[in-house]
Amino acid sequence: MKKVIALVSLTAAIAASSNASAVTVTLACGAVGQELQLCKEGAARWAKKTGNTVKIFESPNLTNDRLGLYQQQLAARSSDIDVYQLDVVWPGLLAQHFVDLKGKVPAAEVNAHFKGIIDANTVNGKLVAMPWFTDAGLMYYRTDLLKKYGFKSAPKTWTELAMMAKKIQDGEQKTNKAFTGFVWQGKNYEGLTCDALEWVVSFGGGTIVDAKGNITINNAQAAKALDTAASWIKSISPAGVTTYAEEEARGIFQAGNAAFMRNWPYAWALGQGDDSKVKGKIGVAPLPSGGSRNAATLGGWQLGVSSYSKNQAAAIDLVRYLASPAEQKIRAIEGTYNPTIAALYKDKDILKANPFFGSLYDVFTSSVARPSGPTKGKYNQVSQAFSTAVSDVLNGKMKGQAAVAKLSTDLARIKGRGW
């Protein structure tokens, strides 16, 4: 009897010690498209492998709302979230709150990622986060409708886009009043900063603030870019486009009610889903040029470990796991989330699922960064001032030239004695 009691006690002790070493890590996941589902699945694979538990914190869809929530948590030094999903423009803003991953993640793992993205995640020599997926703005179009209306390829310029969108829209509206030419992100938030930066750069109007920190937005080409975009509203884009974020634009395009859409790569996998009315009828191309060049804004998300986490070792292990080639491959195939590891762009399975990853590789590697580097901790104010100025033009409150002049003055005030 004593032996049985001793054995039971020993088993209980082993179980207690095993449970004591297992921890719960809270991971903040986004919820745009398939993001939340794939985040949960990846976390579950890590939990099964390690014996730890992952609690998922659902973040708001809109980037600005997410940032506000994160800043509250971090300012309070809260340990509620261990791993945060960070926009590529946030490291400079939030660096002080995150663990330096340099030395904690092997150099070989870090060096496998695109150098530019590692640079974006490095602040004053500190590696704030590991790249998880990258993004760049893309032009989606209906291959069947281009053929129907006699167009042989996707538009190369914004002028061509407007002409093609109008012709297709006018034709389709004869049988479908809800049909529109072109949908994009026109709501006043970070997504509009991304769209409008593409217009401005493509017209040769600079990047709002240049690499040296000089304010460059007050120029004729930038003004022309904004006036051009405003001319689309109620012509080839619905009046409501000024309220659209990514998902509103995707919903209209995927329902078969738009000829063209500007969106991120994630929209491809969803557009090819069984519930999509445009499955098998979608083409992807670089965004049109305004006369200077094609421009796609660099997007993407990273994973950082909070300095206030009580389980930092496990949190770092989770970040390494989720940023690994195996996990990035799953996400690329199932959700069209662009890998941040160059070698994966030659992976046959990934290219079969996303043919444009190969043909548009240059779009992803030469995408335009928002000016978060030069503007440092003031980037959020810069972006909000920019998107508000753009919104004023889109909503007919101002013309492009007046808007960029006022914006230049506003940015000078935000800059003060320096960024």
TAMO-V85910 format. One record per helix or strand of 3 or more residues. SS is the DSSP state (H for helix, E for strand). FROM is the first residue (numbers start at 1). TO is the last residue. Records with the same first field share a line. If there is no record, write none. Layout:
SS=FROM-TO / FROM-TO
//
This chain:
H=2-21 / 35-50 / 63-75 / 91-97 / 107-111 / 115-120 / 143-148 / 158-172 / 190-202 / 220-232 / 239-243 / 246-254 / 266-271 / 312-322 / 325-335 / 342-346 / 348-353 / 356-359 / 361-365 / 372-394 / 400-415
E=24-29 / 53-58 / 83-87 / 130-136 / 138-142 / 180-183 / 258-263 / 282-285 / 297-306
//
